[in-house]
Amino acid sequence: MLNDVLLLAATGFIAGVLGAILGIGGGMIVTPVLTLAMGVNIKYAIGASIIAVIATSSGATIAYLKDEMLNLRVAMFLEIATSIGAIIGALLTGVAPTSFLFVLFGALLVFSSWNMIRKLRGKSDSVVNMQDDDLSKRLKLDGVYYDKAVDKEVPYHVKNVPGGFSMMFGAGFASGLLGIGSGAFKVIAMDTIMGMPLKPSSATSNLMMGVTAAASATVYFFNGSIKPEIAAPLALGILVGATLGSRLMQHLRARVIRMIFIPIILYMGVQMVLQGFGVKIG
């Protein structure tokens, strides 16, 4: 029993560090570990993952707010779409078969790894969008942040607000259905569609993940998917890990983090897809 608690706390710590750095949520690490390594039923793994996402967001957001890394206006505006999507996704969870959840979750991990590979071959993280956007100006979504890795202040403009809003609805739906923060989609929406720099995108995603997860957590609580003996040790480890990760992210270049993390999520994604199709692992 003690070994399980320590394993859960350690898993949470690692998930918190990586989740805070990449803005993709601890749930993307927690759910595969619980189901594949510990044999936890995916229903309870998803419930614990919801708590993990909220803990990751709580631990990271405090530091990002203090350092003015995240864009609060962007977060609150786009959270309208993600919250609606999360509630709809959570209500549909009981309808979807377990195998479908495995395949869908694995596909999301594979997609996230592909997006990171694409960014490795793309533009530099220091090149940001400076094109004015009328809707963004009216909503006052443009921002500025201090990049500690390059030791300079970086102003930026936000563009294509409707496209980002639509993507956020899909991100919320995935969060409610799979019990994750769907941070990969959030970062894509802000970094790729809306032209925000990667670091503010990651920091803002961390804040949004917690709000999105909270919108669907009540549904999981009342259907019995959240087990305190699983969620509590995970949350404690994640809070510590996310606090550390939020500090590390500001001093690291995104390219280095992506190169380390791509093999991890690609492997987990393939494993989940195979298990969803009934292929025995190991």
Backbone torsions as a table, in degrees:
resi	resn	phi	psi	omega
1	MET	NA	-45.7	179.1
2	LEU	-63.1	-38.8	179.0
3	ASN	-62.2	-39.9	178.7
4	ASP	-64.4	-40.7	179.0
5	VAL	-63.8	-43.7	179.3
6	LEU	-65.3	-39.4	178.4
7	LEU	-64.6	-41.6	178.3
8	LEU	-63.8	-43.8	180.0
9	ALA	-64.7	-40.9	179.0
10	ALA	-66.0	-41.4	177.0
11	THR	-61.3	-42.6	178.4
12	GLY	-62.5	-40.6	180.0
13	PHE	-61.2	-48.6	-180.0
14	ILE	-63.1	-43.7	179.2
15	ALA	-62.9	-38.1	179.6
16	GLY	-65.7	-43.5	178.9
17	VAL	-62.3	-52.8	-177.9
18	LEU	-67.4	-38.4	179.9
19	GLY	-64.2	-41.6	-179.8
20	ALA	-68.2	-37.9	-178.7
21	ILE	-69.0	-44.3	-173.4
22	LEU	-94.6	-13.9	-179.4
23	GLY	70.4	26.1	-177.3
24	ILE	-109.4	-2.7	174.8
25	GLY	89.2	138.1	178.6
26	GLY	-63.9	-21.0	-178.1
27	GLY	-61.7	-28.2	-179.7
28	MET	-70.8	-18.2	174.7
29	ILE	-97.6	-42.3	-173.2
30	VAL	-63.8	-48.7	-174.9
31	THR	-61.1	-48.3	177.0
32	PRO	-61.4	-39.1	-179.8
33	VAL	-65.2	-44.6	-179.6
34	LEU	-63.1	-43.1	-175.7
35	THR	-79.6	-43.4	-174.4
36	LEU	-85.5	-41.7	-175.4
37	ALA	-90.7	-33.5	-174.6
38	MET	-110.2	-5.3	176.6
39	GLY	69.1	24.4	178.9
40	VAL	-75.8	138.2	176.0
41	ASN	-55.8	136.1	-174.5
42	ILE	-60.0	-28.2	178.3
43	LYS	-60.9	-46.3	-179.9
44	TYR	-75.9	-29.9	176.9
45	ALA	-64.3	-40.7	179.4
46	ILE	-67.6	-40.0	177.6
47	GLY	-61.6	-43.5	178.0
48	ALA	-66.7	-34.1	-179.7
49	SER	-64.7	-36.8	176.8
50	ILE	-59.0	-45.2	178.1
51	ILE	-65.2	-37.4	179.4
52	ALA	-62.3	-40.9	-179.9
53	VAL	-64.3	-43.1	179.1
54	ILE	-63.5	-40.7	179.6
55	ALA	-66.6	-41.3	177.9
56	THR	-60.2	-46.3	-180.0
57	SER	-61.3	-43.8	-178.3
58	SER	-63.7	-44.6	-177.4
59	GLY	-68.0	-36.9	-175.9
60	ALA	-85.3	-37.8	-172.6
61	THR	-63.0	-35.3	-179.9
62	ILE	-57.2	-46.7	-179.4
63	ALA	-68.9	-40.9	-178.3
64	TYR	-67.6	-35.1	176.0
65	LEU	-66.7	-42.6	-179.4
66	LYS	-61.6	-39.6	-177.9
67	ASP	-91.8	5.0	178.4
68	GLU	55.5	40.4	-179.7
69	MET	-86.2	-34.1	-176.7
70	LEU	-92.6	158.7	179.9
71	ASN	-103.0	100.8	-173.3
72	LEU	-66.4	-37.5	-179.6
73	ARG	-65.3	-42.8	177.8
74	VAL	-62.4	-44.4	-178.4
75	ALA	-59.8	-48.6	-176.5
76	MET	-68.8	-36.2	179.1
77	PHE	-68.1	-47.5	-177.2
78	LEU	-73.9	-20.6	-179.1
79	GLU	-67.1	-20.6	175.2
80	ILE	-58.3	-46.7	-179.0
81	ALA	-69.4	-43.6	-176.3
82	THR	-68.1	-36.1	-179.5
83	SER	-66.1	-42.8	177.8
84	ILE	-63.1	-44.7	178.9
85	GLY	-63.7	-38.1	-178.7
86	ALA	-65.1	-41.4	-179.4
87	ILE	-65.7	-43.9	178.7
88	ILE	-62.7	-44.1	179.4
89	GLY	-63.1	-42.1	-179.9
90	ALA	-63.9	-37.9	-180.0
91	LEU	-68.9	-23.2	-179.1
92	LEU	-92.5	-3.1	-175.8
93	THR	-60.7	-44.3	-178.1
94	GLY	-66.3	-18.0	-178.9
95	VAL	-83.6	-33.9	-175.9
96	ALA	-76.6	136.0	178.7
97	PRO	-70.6	156.2	-177.7
98	THR	-58.7	-43.7	-178.8
99	SER	-60.2	-37.2	179.1
100	PHE	-65.0	-39.5	178.6
101	LEU	-63.0	-41.1	178.1
102	PHE	-61.3	-48.2	-178.2
103	VAL	-64.4	-43.7	-177.7
104	LEU	-66.2	-42.0	179.7
105	PHE	-66.4	-43.4	178.2
106	GLY	-62.3	-40.8	178.8
107	ALA	-62.5	-36.3	178.3
108	LEU	-64.7	-40.1	177.7
109	LEU	-65.1	-44.3	179.0
110	VAL	-62.0	-42.4	179.0
111	PHE	-61.9	-39.7	179.6
112	SER	-63.7	-40.7	179.1
113	SER	-65.8	-38.8	177.5
114	TRP	-62.4	-40.9	-179.9
115	ASN	-64.4	-37.8	178.8
116	MET	-68.4	-38.3	176.8
117	ILE	-62.4	-42.3	179.4
118	ARG	-60.7	-40.0	-179.2
119	LYS	-69.7	-30.0	176.8
120	LEU	-63.2	-30.4	-177.7
121	ARG	-95.4	-1.8	-175.4
122	GLY	-95.0	-152.8	-175.2
123	LYS	-73.1	161.4	178.4
124	SER	-65.7	149.8	179.6
125	ASP	-66.9	-18.3	-179.2
126	SER	-84.2	-9.5	178.7
127	VAL	-91.4	116.1	-175.7
128	VAL	-119.7	163.1	179.1
129	ASN	-73.7	126.7	178.8
130	MET	-121.4	19.3	-179.3
131	GLN	-88.6	130.2	-179.6
132	ASP	-68.1	147.4	177.4
133	ASP	-135.6	124.5	-174.1
134	ASP	-59.3	-47.6	-178.7
135	LEU	-64.3	-40.7	178.9
136	SER	-62.8	-39.6	178.9
137	LYS	-66.7	-40.0	179.7
138	ARG	-65.3	-35.4	-180.0
139	LEU	-87.7	-4.3	-179.9
140	LYS	56.4	51.7	-176.9
141	LEU	-93.5	-14.1	-179.8
142	ASP	-63.7	155.7	-176.4
143	GLY	-151.4	-175.1	178.0
144	VAL	-151.2	144.9	177.7
145	TYR	-144.3	161.4	178.5
146	TYR	-102.6	119.1	-178.9
147	ASP	-92.6	107.9	-177.2
148	LYS	-70.5	-23.9	-179.4
149	ALA	-69.1	-33.0	179.4
150	VAL	-111.5	-1.3	175.5
151	ASP	58.0	52.9	176.0
152	LYS	-156.8	158.7	177.2
153	GLU	-86.2	134.3	-175.3
154	VAL	-122.1	108.6	174.0
155	PRO	-84.1	154.2	179.5
156	TYR	-154.1	156.2	175.3
157	HIS	-108.8	151.0	176.6
158	VAL	-103.8	136.8	-178.6
159	LYS	-127.9	174.1	174.0
160	ASN	44.7	55.2	-178.9
161	VAL	-61.0	-43.7	178.5
162	PRO	-60.0	-39.8	179.1
163	GLY	-64.1	-42.3	178.0
164	GLY	-65.6	-38.0	179.3
165	PHE	-62.7	-42.8	179.2
166	SER	-64.3	-41.8	179.2
167	MET	-63.7	-34.8	-179.4
168	MET	-68.0	-32.3	175.6
169	PHE	-63.0	-43.8	176.8
170	GLY	-62.9	-37.6	178.0
171	ALA	-64.6	-41.3	178.1
172	GLY	-65.4	-40.1	178.8
173	PHE	-61.6	-44.6	177.8
174	ALA	-63.2	-37.4	179.2
175	SER	-63.4	-47.3	-179.2
176	GLY	-67.5	-36.9	-177.5
177	LEU	-75.1	-38.2	-172.8
178	LEU	-105.2	-8.8	-180.0
179	GLY	74.3	33.6	-179.9
180	ILE	-125.7	171.1	177.2
181	GLY	-80.9	-10.5	-176.8
182	SER	47.1	35.6	-178.0
183	GLY	-61.2	-28.8	178.9
184	ALA	-58.3	-45.6	178.5
185	PHE	-66.6	-37.3	179.6
186	LYS	-64.0	-45.2	179.7
187	VAL	-64.5	-40.3	177.8
188	ILE	-60.4	-45.1	-178.1
189	ALA	-60.5	-43.6	-177.2
190	MET	-80.9	-44.7	-174.6
191	ASP	-75.6	-42.1	-174.6
192	THR	-95.7	-50.5	-175.4
193	ILE	-77.9	-42.9	-173.9
194	MET	-98.0	-2.1	173.0
195	GLY	73.5	18.5	176.7
196	MET	-78.5	151.7	174.6
197	PRO	-62.3	158.8	-174.8
198	LEU	-64.7	-42.4	-175.3
199	LYS	-66.3	-48.8	173.6
200	PRO	-61.9	-32.2	177.5
201	SER	-63.6	-44.9	179.2
202	SER	-65.2	-45.1	-179.6
203	ALA	-64.2	-43.6	179.2
204	THR	-66.3	-36.6	177.3
205	SER	-61.2	-39.1	179.2
206	ASN	-60.9	-42.1	177.6
207	LEU	-64.5	-45.9	-176.3
208	MET	-66.0	-33.9	-179.6
209	MET	-58.8	-42.5	-179.2
210	GLY	-64.8	-41.8	179.3
211	VAL	-66.0	-43.6	179.4
212	THR	-62.5	-45.3	-179.5
213	ALA	-64.3	-39.3	179.4
214	ALA	-63.5	-31.0	-179.7
215	ALA	-66.2	-28.3	-178.9
216	SER	-107.0	-8.3	-175.9
217	ALA	-62.7	-35.7	-179.1
218	THR	-60.5	-39.5	179.4
219	VAL	-62.2	-45.2	-179.7
220	TYR	-67.3	-33.8	179.8
221	PHE	-64.9	-46.5	-176.2
222	PHE	-75.8	-19.8	176.2
223	ASN	-93.3	7.4	173.1
224	GLY	81.0	16.7	-176.7
225	SER	-83.0	-16.6	-177.1
226	ILE	-98.0	114.2	178.1
227	LYS	-103.0	115.3	-177.4
228	PRO	-56.9	-36.2	-177.9
229	GLU	-66.2	-20.0	175.9
230	ILE	-95.8	-46.4	-173.6
231	ALA	-70.5	-37.6	-174.9
232	ALA	-63.3	-52.3	178.3
233	PRO	-61.6	-36.4	178.3
234	LEU	-62.0	-46.3	-177.0
235	ALA	-62.3	-41.0	-180.0
236	LEU	-63.5	-45.4	178.3
237	GLY	-64.1	-38.8	-178.4
238	ILE	-67.9	-40.8	179.3
239	LEU	-57.4	-43.5	178.7
240	VAL	-68.1	-45.9	-178.1
241	GLY	-64.5	-41.3	-179.0
242	ALA	-66.7	-36.6	177.6
243	THR	-62.9	-43.8	177.7
244	LEU	-67.4	-44.2	-177.8
245	GLY	-61.5	-37.3	179.7
246	SER	-65.5	-29.6	176.9
247	ARG	-76.4	-42.2	-178.8
248	LEU	-64.9	-39.8	-175.2
249	MET	-56.1	-38.0	-174.9
250	GLN	-70.7	-15.0	-179.5
251	HIS	-108.0	-0.4	-178.2
252	LEU	-111.7	149.5	174.3
253	ARG	-84.1	140.4	-175.6
254	ALA	-60.3	-32.7	-178.5
255	ARG	-59.2	-42.3	-179.2
256	VAL	-65.5	-44.0	-179.2
257	ILE	-63.1	-42.4	-179.6
258	ARG	-63.1	-40.9	-178.5
259	MET	-63.2	-33.3	178.9
260	ILE	-76.8	-39.2	-169.4
261	PHE	-87.5	-24.9	-177.0
262	ILE	-54.7	-49.9	-179.2
263	PRO	-61.4	-32.5	-178.0
264	ILE	-66.5	-52.7	-176.8
265	ILE	-73.9	-27.7	176.5
266	LEU	-66.6	-43.8	177.9
267	TYR	-62.0	-47.7	179.8
268	MET	-62.9	-38.8	179.9
269	GLY	-63.8	-44.4	179.1
270	VAL	-63.9	-41.2	178.8
271	GLN	-61.0	-43.7	-179.2
272	MET	-66.0	-41.5	179.3
273	VAL	-63.4	-43.9	179.5
274	LEU	-61.6	-42.7	179.7
275	GLN	-66.7	-35.2	177.3
276	GLY	-63.7	-31.2	178.7
277	PHE	-90.0	6.0	175.5
278	GLY	88.1	10.7	178.5
279	VAL	-84.0	123.4	-177.3
280	LYS	-70.5	135.6	-180.0
281	ILE	-95.5	131.7	179.7
282	GLY	68.8	NA	NA
